[in-house]
Amino acid sequence: MDAGRSPRLRSLAVEVADFPAVGVGRPVEVPVAVLHANRVVASSPAARAAGVVPGLRRREAQSRCPTLELHPAEETRDARAFEPALQSIEELAPRVEVVRPGRCVVPTLGPSRYHGGDRALANLVLGRVRSALGPAAAVGVGVADGPRAAQVVAVESLRRGAPTVVAPGATAVHLAPLPVAVLGTVLDTPPGTDGDLPGLLGRLGVRTLGHLAALPAPDVSARFGPVGRLAHQVATGTETVPADVVDPPVDLVTAAEVDPPVDRVDRVAFVAKALADELADRLGGRGLACTRVLVAVETVGGERFERLWRHEGVLTAPAVAQRVRWQLDGWCRTRRPGAAEQDGVCRIELVPDQVVPDTGRQLGFWGGSADADVAALRALARIQGQLGAEAVLVPEWRGGRAPAEQVHLVPLDGVDPAARAERPTAPWPGAIPPPSPARVWSSPRPVELVDAAGATLRVSGRGELSGAPQRCRLDGADWVELRSWAGPWCSDERWWDAAGHRRRARLQVVLAAGVGDVAHLLALEAGSWWLEATYD
Amino acid sequence: MTGARPQRLDDLRELVASVEPVVPAHERVLPVDPAFEQLLPAGGLRRGTVLWVGGASGATTLALGLVAGPTRHGSWVGALSVDSLGWPAAAELGVDLRRVAVVRAGGADWPVAAAALVDAFDVVLCGPDHRPARRDVLRLAARARERGAVVVAFGGVRQERAWPGVHLRLHVESAHPARWYGTGRGWGHLTGRRLRVTVSGRHGVDRPRSVDLWSPGPDGVVSVPDGGPAENPGAAPDTAPSGTARVLRFPSAPA
């Protein structure tokens, strides 16, 4: 290694393919897909074999693989599932940096020497992670010069099934044939925005990392800024500690004593939220931003549990708070059963490990978050602290025929408030035309619906009523005459799935009550009528 | 000279407009949909007040229509004890669901959650799924007055007693029965409802005033009928219109 240059960050990266699908924790042979905003974001090997790939819409995925199990995307669950793997790596090498659930980076300088070389370490890590995550996980391990180059190599090694170790100094040659698009997975360059560096490079005719590496570093830096310089360093295998990293001032360490000690994750997470805000304020006061943070949690019993979290962009206050929550979740899950019950958390520490000058973020001309939105989200965080994280919900659009299926209330933590889905504009065949009922009953009440002869109404397999409905009775109350009715709207959902199969017929009825019309939505299922919703 | 006078008057008016004191928070109103503008004495939701929307039926639609305007003008709505609310209906009535947060809190947590919502949100919607204690309601009203939030509570006749001393009361009249249109005996689908709402209260309403409304109307939102009650699409003939074939909608059963 040249004496004059800063040491290359030889790193080992671990990548688990489709980690969200692995994190669900189902057996290998069950096809699993994880959905976000009605699109598949990850699918298990069994689902892939059936043709379910990321990007598919829910219905398309279900049509390709009828036995597919669907799970909503949930980062906390993923973080919890990744924890055993992290702990197994920590036994081999210190300073594991978690990029996100399913991907982490370890500096190899010391551990490699101890375990007998990069390849031996890589094999060891691969074996440990495989045994920690079980057979459902496809694990890739890569060693290269620089943490980002190692991540690229780890993704590549997934296909080979064995660790890929790039010899020191050979990273540029190894990466040269890869397309520039792989940079998108290791840099904060969201596609479709101004910051989409891989897309820009592609449009300019720089198609492989070899092309990029061949360009003079000062020119790349001048034309594409800090992100471009970083990309060039990845391509040439000369990644160092980012040049603009400044030594974090000691007084930026933000800590809080929790008294009395708490053992509920959501309470601790609330403290962490306040702490993360404080850290962000202090950093902001100095014009700095944090790219790597060390979260340390101490318990009454004297245990100290710390972990490094890195981010390709800049860690914002909510992101830091979320990572504290993931760490606590994982820690609670894997806590030794012998640990005392009253072993609560008594201290939380946030140490900004790498800070860079904050270049700021220009809000979009349209669609930037307004002050009211920020204030509302802050208030919701406070309510979460008082009542628990699950108490605050926001409506999210889903597809469906039944009124209760079209909008789901999801916990605030599970959604990105800036990118909420709009109401789907495409029609949903078989849905009842608007207006929708204003009250939807979560526990349907039984209803009796009879024709003039007093016989309970039926709907035939061809969707015809057995007679003209005359009277109905709600839950044992008085009989009420029908003024009019419409329907039936029939639906035969998930007929391919024995457990989820539902055949229903719905009827809008208008009752002539003494106080005016009352309109209900009744549903016939398995021979009996239910009050599903009311047009209140 | 005579021509210059109106000119100077205009100048004076402009001057008055520019030096007018800032409107205090309790005088500000949140904008509502056109149908409610003429219904509410202030032309909108006056900050710091508590509204009750009630009646034998139809209160939910009316309350959702009332908060729809503020959500589309940037205000957030915090909803409490609304477990049975149909959110698709809210969206159809014009509520921007991206500015809605629902808090699930009952029993002892209700006052805590309600106070936190009033502190931060322009509009707090209290549903019928929890009946608060009287003292909690009074405390909430005081807090709303202090913070400049609007509390919109709705529910049936039974929940009404839990909300004493509200500033404005919107009541769906049962003396003038509500009527649904669009369905016949086995055909059509619900399209709209006509009802009469009476506004009473102690905030700028001298005596109760009644207005006929579509709630919801044929265009999906709460609106004022333009043709008056003469227009009556629901003479509801007892038979299907001639020439309409009965469409079978059931998908064929799998083999």
Chai-1 contact restraints between the chains, C-beta under 6 A:
chainA,res_idxA,chainB,res_idxB,connection_type,confidence,min_distance_angstrom,max_distance_angstrom,comment,restraint_id
A,A372,B,G74,contact,1.0,0.0,6.0,A-B,restraint_1
A,A376,B,W76,contact,1.0,0.0,6.0,A-B,restraint_2
A,A379,B,A120,contact,1.0,0.0,6.0,A-B,restraint_3
A,L380,B,A101,contact,1.0,0.0,6.0,A-B,restraint_4
A,I383,B,V103,contact,1.0,0.0,6.0,A-B,restraint_5
A,I383,B,A116,contact,1.0,0.0,6.0,A-B,restraint_6
A,Q386,B,V112,contact,1.0,0.0,6.0,A-B,restraint_7
A,L387,B,A105,contact,1.0,0.0,6.0,A-B,restraint_8
A,L387,B,D109,contact,1.0,0.0,6.0,A-B,restraint_9
A,A391,B,V103,contact,1.0,0.0,6.0,A-B,restraint_10
A,A391,B,R104,contact,1.0,0.0,6.0,A-B,restraint_11
A,A391,B,A105,contact,1.0,0.0,6.0,A-B,restraint_12
A,V392,B,V103,contact,1.0,0.0,6.0,A-B,restraint_13
A,L393,B,V102,contact,1.0,0.0,6.0,A-B,restraint_14
A,V394,B,A101,contact,1.0,0.0,6.0,A-B,restraint_15
A,P395,B,W87,contact,1.0,0.0,6.0,A-B,restraint_16
A,P395,B,L97,contact,1.0,0.0,6.0,A-B,restraint_17
A,P395,B,V100,contact,1.0,0.0,6.0,A-B,restraint_18
A,P403,B,G86,contact,1.0,0.0,6.0,A-B,restraint_19
A,P403,B,P88,contact,1.0,0.0,6.0,A-B,restraint_20
A,Q406,B,P88,contact,1.0,0.0,6.0,A-B,restraint_21
A,V407,B,W87,contact,1.0,0.0,6.0,A-B,restraint_22
A,V407,B,P88,contact,1.0,0.0,6.0,A-B,restraint_23
A,L409,B,V102,contact,1.0,0.0,6.0,A-B,restraint_24
A,R420,B,R98,contact,1.0,0.0,6.0,A-B,restraint_25
A,R423,B,A91,contact,1.0,0.0,6.0,A-B,restraint_26
A,P433,B,H189,contact,1.0,0.0,6.0,A-B,restraint_27
A,P434,B,E92,contact,1.0,0.0,6.0,A-B,restraint_28
A,P434,B,G220,contact,1.0,0.0,6.0,A-B,restraint_29
A,P435,B,E92,contact,1.0,0.0,6.0,A-B,restraint_30
A,P435,B,P216,contact,1.0,0.0,6.0,A-B,restraint_31
A,S436,B,G86,contact,1.0,0.0,6.0,A-B,restraint_32
A,S436,B,P88,contact,1.0,0.0,6.0,A-B,restraint_33
A,S436,B,A89,contact,1.0,0.0,6.0,A-B,restraint_34
A,S436,B,E92,contact,1.0,0.0,6.0,A-B,restraint_35
A,P437,B,G86,contact,1.0,0.0,6.0,A-B,restraint_36
A,A438,B,T60,contact,1.0,0.0,6.0,A-B,restraint_37
A,A438,B,T61,contact,1.0,0.0,6.0,A-B,restraint_38
A,A438,B,G86,contact,1.0,0.0,6.0,A-B,restraint_39
A,A438,B,A89,contact,1.0,0.0,6.0,A-B,restraint_40
A,R439,B,T60,contact,1.0,0.0,6.0,A-B,restraint_41
A,R439,B,S84,contact,1.0,0.0,6.0,A-B,restraint_42
A,R439,B,G86,contact,1.0,0.0,6.0,A-B,restraint_43
A,V440,B,G86,contact,1.0,0.0,6.0,A-B,restraint_44
A,W441,B,S84,contact,1.0,0.0,6.0,A-B,restraint_45
A,G461,B,A253,contact,1.0,0.0,6.0,A-B,restraint_46
A,R462,B,L248,contact,1.0,0.0,6.0,A-B,restraint_47
A,R462,B,F250,contact,1.0,0.0,6.0,A-B,restraint_48
A,G463,B,L248,contact,1.0,0.0,6.0,A-B,restraint_49
A,G463,B,R249,contact,1.0,0.0,6.0,A-B,restraint_50
A,G463,B,F250,contact,1.0,0.0,6.0,A-B,restraint_51
A,S484,B,T183,contact,1.0,0.0,6.0,A-B,restraint_52
A,S484,B,G184,contact,1.0,0.0,6.0,A-B,restraint_53
A,S484,B,R185,contact,1.0,0.0,6.0,A-B,restraint_54
A,S484,B,A236,contact,1.0,0.0,6.0,A-B,restraint_55
A,A486,B,T183,contact,1.0,0.0,6.0,A-B,restraint_56
A,A486,B,G188,contact,1.0,0.0,6.0,A-B,restraint_57
A,A486,B,H189,contact,1.0,0.0,6.0,A-B,restraint_58
A,C490,B,R249,contact,1.0,0.0,6.0,A-B,restraint_59
A,C490,B,F250,contact,1.0,0.0,6.0,A-B,restraint_60
A,D492,B,P251,contact,1.0,0.0,6.0,A-B,restraint_61
A,W495,B,P254,contact,1.0,0.0,6.0,A-B,restraint_62
A,Q508,B,T183,contact,1.0,0.0,6.0,A-B,restraint_63
A,Q508,B,L190,contact,1.0,0.0,6.0,A-B,restraint_64
A,V510,B,W180,contact,1.0,0.0,6.0,A-B,restraint_65
A,V510,B,T183,contact,1.0,0.0,6.0,A-B,restraint_66
A,V515,B,A56,contact,1.0,0.0,6.0,A-B,restraint_67
A,V515,B,S174,contact,1.0,0.0,6.0,A-B,restraint_68
A,G516,B,P177,contact,1.0,0.0,6.0,A-B,restraint_69
A,G516,B,A178,contact,1.0,0.0,6.0,A-B,restraint_70
A,D517,B,A178,contact,1.0,0.0,6.0,A-B,restraint_71
A,D517,B,R179,contact,1.0,0.0,6.0,A-B,restraint_72
A,D517,B,W180,contact,1.0,0.0,6.0,A-B,restraint_73
A,V518,B,S57,contact,1.0,0.0,6.0,A-B,restraint_74
A,A519,B,W180,contact,1.0,0.0,6.0,A-B,restraint_75
A,A519,B,L190,contact,1.0,0.0,6.0,A-B,restraint_76
A,D536,B,S57,contact,1.0,0.0,6.0,A-B,restraint_77
A,D536,B,T60,contact,1.0,0.0,6.0,A-B,restraint_78
